[in-house]
Amino acid sequence: MEVVNLSGFAKWHSLNSIAVKDVPEEGKFVCVLQKSSTKEILYIGGTTDLRRRLFGNYIGGVGGGTTQRIHALLFEKGAIIDTEVAWKEVTDDASEEKQLREAYFEQYGRLPPWNKQF
């Protein structure tokens, strides 16, 4: 039985071929990165600027520690070929992100591998 409920994350986009036109311009979002081949959840995060997060941070490599770590995994380790992203618009990105992370932690005893571990 899957504890992490990904309902509302209907469409998955390959990070290797995602286009700006595919990503909403405004809103609050929770996004999930997963390994395309196995559907393993790699990262759960929230943002108020999804385009900047995906194109500027993760793909572009601009930003802080988490951004640099994910960018390095995508490009230095070649994971961009096998990584996809989905998102859903929410009213409170921090609350929804926290709920998903807690559900993941409850199921696996740790956070997703690309999230900062305690």
Contact map, one row per residue, 1 for C-alpha under 8 A:
1110000000000000000000000000000000000000000000000000000000000000000000000000000000000000000000000000000000000000000000
1111100000000000000000000000000000000000000000000000000000000000000000000000000000000000000000000000000000000000000000
1111100000000000000000000000000000000000000000000000000000000000000000000000000000000000000000000000001100100000000000
0111110000000000000000000000000000000000000000000000000000000000000000000000000000000000000000000001001100100000000000
0111111000000000000000000000000000000000000000000000000000000000000000000000000000000000000000000001000000000000000000
0001111110000000000000000000000000000000000000000000000000000000000000000000000000000000000000000000000000000000000000
0000111111000000000000000000000000000000000000000000000000000000000000000000000000000000000000000000000000000000000000
0000011111000000000000000000000000000000000000000000000000000000000000000000000000000011000000000000000000000000000000
0000011111110000000000000000000000000000000000000000000000000000000000000000000000000111000000000000000000000000000000
0000001111110000000000000000000000000000000000000000000000000000000000000000000000000100000000000000000000000000000000
0000000011111000000000000000000000000000000000000000000000000000000000000000000000000110000000000000000000000000000000
0000000011111100000000000000000000000000000000000000000000000000000000000000000000011100000000000000000000000000000000
0000000000111110110000000000000000000000000000000000000000000000000000000000000000011100000000000000000000000000000000
0000000000011111110000000000000000010000000000000000000000000000000000000000000011111000000000000000000000000000000000
0000000000001111110000000000000000000000000000000000000000000000000000000000000110111000000000000000000000000000000000
0000000000000111110000000000000000000000000000000000000000000000000000000000000111110000000000000000000000000000000000
0000000000001111111000000000000000000000000000000000000000000000000000000000000000000000000000000000000000000000000000
0000000000001111111101000000000000000000000000000000000000000000000000000000000000000000000000000000000000000000000000
0000000000000000111111100000000000000000000000000000000000000000000000000000000000000000000000000000000000000000000000
0000000000000000011111100000000000000000000000000010001000000000000000000000000000000000000000000000000000000000000000
0000000000000000001111110000000000000000000000000000000000000000000000000000000000000000000000000000000000000000000000
0000000000000000011111110000000000000000000000000000000000000000000000000000000000000000000000000000000000000000000000
0000000000000000001111111000000000000000000000000110000000000000000000000000000000000000000000000000000000000000000000
0000000000000000000011111110000000000000000000000110000000000000000000000000000000000000000000000000000000000000000000
0000000000000000000000111110000000000000000000001110000000000000000000000000000000000000000000000000000000000000000000
0000000000000000000000011111000000000000000000011100000000000000000000000000000000000000000000000000000000000000000000
0000000000000000000000011111100000000000000000011100000000000000000000000000000000000000110000000000000000000000000000
0000000000000000000000000111110000000000000001111100000000000000000000000000000000000000111110000000000000000000000000
0000000000000000000000000011111000000000000001111100000000000000000000000000000000000011110010000000000000000000000000
0000000000000000000000000001111100000000000111100000000000000000000000000000000000000011110010011000000000000000000000
0000000000000000000000000000111110000000000111100000000000000000000000000000000000001111000000000000000000000000000000
0000000000000000000000000000011111000000111110000000000000000000000000000000000000001110000000000000000000000000000000
0000000000000000000000000000001111100000111100000000000000000000000000000000000000111100000000000000000000000000000000
0000000000000000000000000000000111110011111000000000000000000000000000000000000000111000000000000000000000000000000000
0000000000000000000000000000000011111111110000000000000000000000000000000000000001110000000000000000000000000000000000
0000000000000100000000000000000001111111000000000000000000000000000000000000000001110000000000000000000000000000000000
0000000000000000000000000000000000111110000000000000000000000000000000000000000001000000000000000000000000000000000000
0000000000000000000000000000000000111111000000000000000000000000000000000000000000000000000000000000000000000000000000
0000000000000000000000000000000001111111100000000000000000000000000000000000000000000000000000000000000000000000000000
0000000000000000000000000000000001110111110000000000000000000000000000000000000000000000000000000000000000000000000000
0000000000000000000000000000000111100011111100000000000000000000000000000000000000000000000000000000000000000001000000
0000000000000000000000000000000111100001111100000000000000000000000000000000000000000000000000000000000000000001111000
0000000000000000000000000000000111000000111110000000000000000000000000000000000000000000000000000000000000000001111000
0000000000000000000000000000011110000000111111000000000000000000000000000000000000000000000000001001100000000001001000
0000000000000000000000000000011100000000001111100000000000000000000000000000000000000000000000001000000000000000000000
0000000000000000000000000001111000000000000111110000000000000000000000000000000000000000000011001000000000000000000000
0000000000000000000000000001111000000000000011111100100000000000000000000000000000000000000010000000000000000000000000
0000000000000000000000000111100000000000000001111100000000000000000000000000000000000000000010000000000000000000000000
0000000000000000000000001111100000000000000000111111100000000000000000000000000000000000000000000000000000000000000000
0000000000000000000000111111100000000000000000111111110000000000000000000000000000000000000000000000000000000000000000
0000000000000000000100111000000000000000000000001111111100000000000000000000000000000000000000000000000000000000000000
0000000000000000000000000000000000000000000000001111111110000000000000000000000000000000000000000000000000000000000000
0000000000000000000000000000000000000000000000101111111111000000000000000000000000000000000000000000000000000000000000
0000000000000000000000000000000000000000000000000111111111110000000000000000000000000000000000000000000000000000000000
0000000000000000000100000000000000000000000000000011111111110000000000000000000000000000000000000000000000000000000000
0000000000000000000000000000000000000000000000000011111111111100000000000000000000000000000000000000000000000000000000
0000000000000000000000000000000000000000000000000001111111111110001100100000000000000000000000000000000000000000000000
0000000000000000000000000000000000000000000000000000111111111100001101100100000000000000000000000000000000000000000000
0000000000000000000000000000000000000000000000000000011111111000000000100100000000000000000000000000000000000000000000
0000000000000000000000000000000000000000000000000000011111111100000000100000000000000000000000000000000000000000000000
0000000000000000000000000000000000000000000000000000000111111110001100110000000000000000000000000000000000000000000000
0000000000000000000000000000000000000000000000000000000111011111001100000000000000000000000000000000000000000000000000
0000000000000000000000000000000000000000000000000000000010001111111100000000000000000000000000000000000000000000000000
0000000000000000000000000000000000000000000000000000000000000111111100000000000000000000000000000000000000000000000000
0000000000000000000000000000000000000000000000000000000000000011111110000000000000000000000000000000000000000000000000
0000000000000000000000000000000000000000000000000000000000000011111111000000000000000000000000000000000000000000001100
0000000000000000000000000000000000000000000000000000000011001111111111100000000000000000000000000000000000000000000000
0000000000000000000000000000000000000000000000000000000011001111111111110000000000000000000000000000000000000000000000
0000000000000000000000000000000000000000000000000000000000000000111111111000000000000000000000000000000000000000010000
0000000000000000000000000000000000000000000000000000000001000000011111111100000000000000000000000000000000000000010000
0000000000000000000000000000000000000000000000000000000011111000001111111111000000000000000000000000000000000000000000
0000000000000000000000000000000000000000000000000000000000001000000111111111100000000000000000000000000000000000000000
0000000000000000000000000000000000000000000000000000000000000000000011111111111100000000000000000000000000000000000000
0000000000000000000000000000000000000000000000000000000001100000000001111111111100100000000000000000000000000000000000
0000000000000000000000000000000000000000000000000000000000000000000000111111111100000000000000000000000000000000000000
0000000000000000000000000000000000000000000000000000000000000000000000111111111000000000000000000000000000000000000000
0000000000000000000000000000000000000000000000000000000000000000000000011111111000000000000000000000000000000000000000
0000000000000000000000000000000000000000000000000000000000000000000000001111111110000000000000000000000000000000000000
0000000000000000000000000000000000000000000000000000000000000000000000001111111111100000000000000000000000000000000000
0000000000000011000000000000000000000000000000000000000000000000000000001110011111110000000000000000000000000000000000
0000000000000111000000000000000000000000000000000000000000000000000000000000011111100000000000000000000000000000000000
0000000000000101000000000000000000111000000000000000000000000000000000000000001111110000000000000000000000000000000000
0000000000000111000000000000000011110000000000000000000000000000000000000100001111111000000000000000000000000000000000
0000000000011111000000000000000011110000000000000000000000000000000000000000000101111100000000000000000000000000000000
0000000000011110000000000000001111000000000000000000000000000000000000000000000000111110000000000000000000000000000000
0000000011111000000000000000001110000000000000000000000000000000000000000000000000011111000000000000000000000000000000
0000000110100000000000000000111100000000000000000000000000000000000000000000000000001111100000000000000000000000000000
0000000110000000000000000000111000000000000000000000000000000000000000000000000000000111110000000000000000000000000000
0000000000000000000000000011110000000000000000000000000000000000000000000000000000000011111000000000000000000000000000
0000000000000000000000000011110000000000000000000000000000000000000000000000000000000001111110010000000000000000000000
0000000000000000000000000001000000000000000000000000000000000000000000000000000000000000111110000000000000000000000000
0000000000000000000000000001000000000000000000000000000000000000000000000000000000000000011111110000000000000000000000
0000000000000000000000000001110000000000000001110000000000000000000000000000000000000000011111111000000000000000000000
0000000000000000000000000000000000000000000001000000000000000000000000000000000000000000000111111100000000000000000000
0000000000000000000000000000000000000000000000000000000000000000000000000000000000000000000111111110000000000000000000
0000000000000000000000000000010000000000000000000000000000000000000000000000000000000000010111111111000000000000000000
0000000000000000000000000000010000000000000111000000000000000000000000000000000000000000000011111111100000000000000000
0000000000000000000000000000000000000000000000000000000000000000000000000000000000000000000001111111110000000000000000
0000000000000000000000000000000000000000000000000000000000000000000000000000000000000000000000111111111000000000000000
0001100000000000000000000000000000000000000100000000000000000000000000000000000000000000000000011111111100000000000000
0000000000000000000000000000000000000000000100000000000000000000000000000000000000000000000000001111111110000011000000
0000000000000000000000000000000000000000000000000000000000000000000000000000000000000000000000000111111111000000000000
0011000000000000000000000000000000000000000000000000000000000000000000000000000000000000000000000011111111100000000000
0011000000000000000000000000000000000000000000000000000000000000000000000000000000000000000000000001111111111111000000
0000000000000000000000000000000000000000000000000000000000000000000000000000000000000000000000000000111111111111000000
0000000000000000000000000000000000000000000000000000000000000000000000000000000000000000000000000000011111111100000000
0011000000000000000000000000000000000000000000000000000000000000000000000000000000000000000000000000001111111000000000
0000000000000000000000000000000000000000000000000000000000000000000000000000000000000000000000000000000111111110000000
0000000000000000000000000000000000000000000000000000000000000000000000000000000000000000000000000000000111111110000000
0000000000000000000000000000000000000000000000000000000000000000000000000000000000000000000000000000000111011111000010
0000000000000000000000000000000000000000000000000000000000000000000000000000000000000000000000000000100110011111101110
0000000000000000000000000000000000000000111100000000000000000000000000000000000000000000000000000000100110000111111000
0000000000000000000000000000000000000000011000000000000000000000000000000000000000000000000000000000000000000011111110
0000000000000000000000000000000000000000011000000000000000000000000011000000000000000000000000000000000000000001111100
0000000000000000000000000000000000000000011100000000000000000000010000000000000000000000000000000000000000000011111110
0000000000000000000000000000000000000000000000000000000000000000010000000000000000000000000000000000000000000010111111
0000000000000000000000000000000000000000000000000000000000000000000000000000000000000000000000000000000000000110101111
0000000000000000000000000000000000000000000000000000000000000000000000000000000000000000000000000000000000000000000111
